[in-house]
Amino acid sequence: MNNKTKNSNSVQTFWLALSTFSSIAFSILSVAILSRFLSKSDYGTYRQIVYIYTILVVIFSAGLPSVFSFFLPKFTLEEGKDIVSKISKILFIGGMFGSIFLLISSGVISQVLKNPELSLGLKIFAPIPMMLMPSLGIEGIFATYKKTHYFAIFTVLTRLITLCFILIPVIVFEGSYIHALYGWNIASLLILVLSIYFKGVPFRGVIATRSNLKLNEIFRYSLPLLTASLWGVAIKAADQFYISHYFGSEVFAEFANGFIEIPLIIMITGSAATMLLPIFSKMIHEKADKSELILMWNSVLNKSVMLIYPMVIFFLFFAEEIVTVLYSDQYIISAVYFRINIFLNFFNIILFSPLLFAMGKTRFYSNLHMCLALSSWGLGYLAIIAFNSPFSIAILSVSLNILKFIVAFIFISRVLQVKLTILIPYKNIAIYVFHSLFVILIVRTFMHTIVPELNALINLCFSGLFFLAFLLASSVPLKIDYTSVLKPIIANFRSKM
């Protein structure tokens, strides 16, 4: 088997993308089922607990999960084993403090969010951070050592375990969200054991050598990221707080189901970012030519746009059908939030964070998020006063995030001392957008004219197939090769046969 093909960036990114896809798929399946079996109030409380947990993880992980991708490429495999062990222990301690915090502050949190049910739910949930946090950052380990297929296996196993233990108490035993939380505790204990095993996979047969990487060096890199992450959490917390506090748990449930990014897009951008950080870090460490960085950036950006923009446009036009299929008719209002958030996907293909981290520009990254967080809370309050509508909060959030991507992109162009037009494949972007719009308008018109009363699921399936078929067929005269992104992956699988 050709080792170069096996370890190519596209193949490694594919495994990361598959991992992300499975994670998102299980997550969507979980919320789709829970939203049908739980009342809106119970489901809203459950989503609030998840929202609190996401904030907690950022705070108590101290930016450490991203450390693996940055430092491991710079050390030997033997030293890497020591680094992984050291950081994993710190993550466990951080999780333990997070669990204690939840136990102590559950009552206060429930009062702030005006939901008395939260107090008991958070107490039951409390042990989970201690068990799950040691698994953070594992994708960076496997990405560094070109073993991302193990991360795919780990992700599928852990998400399947979580899904089963959360849903079975609710579906089979007709339990409430409280029973789902008990199941989540059991699943987290199993995941802790699996994470310890999988983190050791790249180092089998390797005797650890004490590295010269000090804790102060680790935290010098991670703490600015923690600060940025805290500001990032503050940005999301503003939206969720204002909607929870002013509109209640039921409206929050509608918001939580709709104000999400397209899963396939998270899969592509997330896996690409994970793959790029160790590559950029190594290139900058070895003082590679700037043109190589730009070439890598352009290649990833162009492939991302080629894959993402057709999906964004399709989901934009079929938002109601997607929400109905996922959550049922009672959450049809969530389609409004979904459509608002979709516009962000035209900009978040710009993977600025791996390059900024690799260049050591973490302070700018932190300051950018600080400005955005302060704006989110200040302008969010003004939006409540002016419009008293949860939709205004959603629109404000998307607008500020788009501004963030624009500012970061301009900063990178100045640091690299290149024009924006060199970093942005604007001609290709325009072609992909107009081509996708042309195809979706034909498909939408055809479906509305021929079968206007079709079931949402059937309509979505047939429309998706027609859109894909027409998109690929009409791409030939435009000389767009949408399949080019998949060719390295296909070559890899053929080499195994």
RALINTA-V15583 format. One record per residue. N is the residue number from 1. SS is DSSP state (H for helix, E for strand, C for the rest). PSI is psi in whole degrees, 0 to 359 (none if undefined). NEAR is the number of other C-alpha atoms within 10 Angstrom. Layout:
# RALINTA-V15583
n=[N:N]
ss=[SS:SS]
psi=[PSI:PSI]
near=[NEAR:NEAR]
This chain:
# RALINTA-V15583
n=[1:2:3:4:5:6:7:8:9:10:11:12:13:14:15:16:17:18:19:20:21:22:23:24:25:26:27:28:29:30:31:32:33:34:35:36:37:38:39:40:41:42:43:44:45:46:47:48:49:50:51:52:53:54:55:56:57:58:59:60:61:62:63:64:65:66:67:68:69:70:71:72:73:74:75:76:77:78:79:80:81:82:83:84:85:86:87:88:89:90:91:92:93:94:95:96:97:98:99:100:101:102:103:104:105:106:107:108:109:110:111:112:113:114:115:116:117:118:119:120:121:122:123:124:125:126:127:128:129:130:131:132:133:134:135:136:137:138:139:140:141:142:143:144:145:146:147:148:149:150:151:152:153:154:155:156:157:158:159:160:161:162:163:164:165:166:167:168:169:170:171:172:173:174:175:176:177:178:179:180:181:182:183:184:185:186:187:188:189:190:191:192:193:194:195:196:197:198:199:200:201:202:203:204:205:206:207:208:209:210:211:212:213:214:215:216:217:218:219:220:221:222:223:224:225:226:227:228:229:230:231:232:233:234:235:236:237:238:239:240:241:242:243:244:245:246:247:248:249:250:251:252:253:254:255:256:257:258:259:260:261:262:263:264:265:266:267:268:269:270:271:272:273:274:275:276:277:278:279:280:281:282:283:284:285:286:287:288:289:290:291:292:293:294:295:296:297:298:299:300:301:302:303:304:305:306:307:308:309:310:311:312:313:314:315:316:317:318:319:320:321:322:323:324:325:326:327:328:329:330:331:332:333:334:335:336:337:338:339:340:341:342:343:344:345:346:347:348:349:350:351:352:353:354:355:356:357:358:359:360:361:362:363:364:365:366:367:368:369:370:371:372:373:374:375:376:377:378:379:380:381:382:383:384:385:386:387:388:389:390:391:392:393:394:395:396:397:398:399:400:401:402:403:404:405:406:407:408:409:410:411:412:413:414:415:416:417:418:419:420:421:422:423:424:425:426:427:428:429:430:431:432:433:434:435:436:437:438:439:440:441:442:443:444:445:446:447:448:449:450:451:452:453:454:455:456:457:458:459:460:461:462:463:464:465:466:467:468:469:470:471:472:473:474:475:476:477:478:479:480:481:482:483:484:485:486:487:488:489:490:491:492:493:494:495:496:497]
ss=[C:C:H:H:H:H:C:C:H:H:H:H:H:H:H:H:H:H:H:H:H:H:H:H:H:H:H:H:H:H:H:H:H:H:H:H:H:C:C:H:H:H:H:H:H:H:H:H:H:H:H:H:H:H:H:H:H:H:H:H:H:C:C:H:H:H:H:H:H:H:H:H:H:H:C:C:H:H:H:H:H:H:H:H:H:H:H:H:H:H:H:H:H:H:H:H:H:H:H:H:H:H:H:H:H:H:H:H:H:H:H:H:C:C:C:C:H:H:H:H:H:H:H:H:H:C:C:H:H:H:H:H:H:H:H:C:C:H:H:H:H:H:H:H:C:C:C:H:H:H:H:H:H:H:H:H:H:H:H:H:H:H:H:H:H:H:H:H:H:H:H:C:C:C:C:C:H:H:H:H:H:H:H:H:H:H:H:H:H:H:H:H:H:H:H:H:H:H:H:C:H:H:H:C:C:C:C:C:C:C:C:C:C:C:H:H:H:H:H:H:H:H:H:H:H:H:H:H:H:H:H:H:H:H:H:H:H:H:H:H:H:H:H:H:H:H:H:H:H:H:H:H:H:H:H:H:H:H:C:C:C:C:H:H:H:H:H:H:H:H:H:H:H:H:H:H:H:H:H:H:H:H:H:H:H:C:C:C:C:H:H:H:H:H:H:H:H:H:H:H:H:H:H:H:H:H:H:H:H:H:H:H:H:H:H:H:H:C:H:H:H:H:H:H:H:H:H:C:H:H:H:C:C:H:H:H:H:H:H:H:H:H:H:H:H:H:C:C:C:C:C:H:H:H:H:H:H:H:C:C:C:H:H:H:H:H:H:H:H:H:H:H:H:H:H:H:H:H:H:H:H:H:H:H:H:H:H:C:C:H:H:H:H:H:H:H:H:H:H:H:H:H:H:H:H:H:H:H:H:H:H:H:H:H:H:H:C:C:C:H:H:H:H:C:C:H:H:H:H:H:H:H:H:H:H:H:H:H:H:H:H:H:H:H:H:H:H:H:H:H:C:C:C:C:C:H:H:H:H:H:H:H:H:H:H:H:H:H:H:H:H:H:H:H:H:C:C:C:C:C:C:C:C:H:H:H:H:H:H:H:H:H:H:H:H:H:C]
psi=[137:113:328:318:317:318:12:155:323:319:316:321:324:314:322:319:318:320:313:318:315:321:314:320:314:323:315:317:319:308:329:319:315:324:339:329:342:153:162:324:312:318:320:321:317:315:328:323:318:319:318:320:319:324:316:317:316:317:309:352:346:32:8:328:329:350:323:311:332:316:323:322:343:359:163:167:321:318:326:322:320:319:316:317:317:313:324:322:320:321:321:317:318:318:324:317:324:320:317:320:317:319:319:320:7:319:317:317:317:327:319:318:3:45:97:332:335:329:308:317:318:326:319:324:339:318:343:315:321:327:331:330:329:344:351:143:1:331:327:327:310:328:321:318:16:42:43:345:331:325:324:316:314:316:313:315:311:321:324:318:313:315:313:314:339:318:324:315:329:316:308:315:7:43:174:187:336:316:326:322:322:318:322:325:315:316:320:324:318:321:324:315:316:320:323:317:310:328:340:353:313:346:21:130:3:131:124:138:131:123:162:14:117:158:324:328:318:312:335:327:318:328:320:325:324:315:315:320:322:318:323:319:320:325:310:324:328:311:310:325:310:321:318:314:319:340:353:171:330:316:324:322:318:317:313:323:330:326:66:157:158:124:318:330:319:320:313:309:322:315:322:318:318:321:325:327:308:330:310:320:316:319:316:322:322:5:50:159:143:326:330:320:313:321:316:314:310:321:313:317:317:317:322:315:318:322:322:315:318:322:317:314:321:313:329:320:341:34:315:316:320:314:320:316:320:313:355:172:335:346:24:331:337:339:329:313:320:314:323:314:337:326:334:331:346:344:330:9:345:101:74:334:318:320:319:317:317:327:355:18:46:333:318:316:318:314:323:315:329:312:320:320:314:321:320:316:316:309:331:318:319:323:321:316:317:318:336:46:136:335:327:325:319:316:317:316:313:318:316:323:324:318:322:314:321:314:316:321:319:319:315:319:326:320:317:349:49:157:152:326:338:326:335:120:66:327:316:320:314:319:314:319:308:325:314:320:318:315:315:325:321:314:315:315:317:313:322:328:315:312:73:335:26:146:144:316:314:318:316:317:310:320:319:317:315:318:313:315:313:324:313:319:317:353:339:308:337:357:42:123:86:336:353:331:330:346:316:327:317:320:322:315:324:324:340:345:none]
near=[11:10:9:9:17:20:16:15:18:20:23:25:27:24:21:31:24:23:25:25:23:21:20:18:15:18:16:16:15:17:21:17:16:23:22:16:18:19:14:20:17:21:23:26:26:25:19:25:18:14:17:16:20:15:17:21:22:21:18:22:25:21:24:22:23:23:20:24:28:25:19:22:19:15:14:12:18:16:19:25:24:18:25:19:14:12:19:22:13:17:27:22:17:21:26:19:15:23:23:15:14:23:17:13:13:19:18:14:17:20:14:12:19:15:19:16:16:22:19:15:21:27:19:19:22:24:21:23:27:22:24:22:26:26:20:17:23:24:26:24:29:25:28:23:16:19:19:27:19:20:23:22:15:21:23:19:16:18:21:17:18:23:20:16:21:24:25:15:19:20:16:8:10:13:15:18:24:21:19:23:24:17:22:22:22:16:23:22:15:15:23:19:14:15:21:15:11:18:24:15:13:18:17:9:9:13:12:16:14:12:14:11:14:10:12:10:11:18:16:11:21:21:19:20:24:22:22:24:21:24:22:19:21:21:23:18:20:22:22:21:20:20:25:24:15:16:14:18:25:18:20:27:24:23:26:21:25:23:19:16:17:18:16:19:22:20:21:22:22:19:23:24:20:24:26:25:24:27:22:23:24:19:17:17:13:10:9:12:10:13:11:12:17:15:13:13:19:16:12:21:20:18:15:19:20:22:17:21:22:22:19:22:20:22:20:20:15:19:20:21:20:20:23:18:17:19:22:15:13:13:22:21:17:24:23:18:23:25:21:20:21:20:18:20:20:15:16:18:24:21:21:17:18:21:21:21:21:21:16:15:16:21:17:16:21:21:15:18:23:20:14:21:24:15:17:24:20:12:17:22:16:13:20:17:10:10:11:14:14:22:17:15:24:21:15:17:25:18:14:18:18:16:14:18:20:13:12:19:17:14:16:19:15:12:11:13:10:15:12:15:10:12:19:16:15:13:9:13:16:11:14:22:17:13:18:23:18:13:21:26:15:13:21:16:11:14:18:12:10:9:10:11:10:12:11:15:14:12:19:21:11:13:19:18:13:19:22:19:13:16:20:15:11:16:16:11:7:11:8:17:11:16:10:11:17:12:12:17:20:11:14:20:13:10:12:9:6]
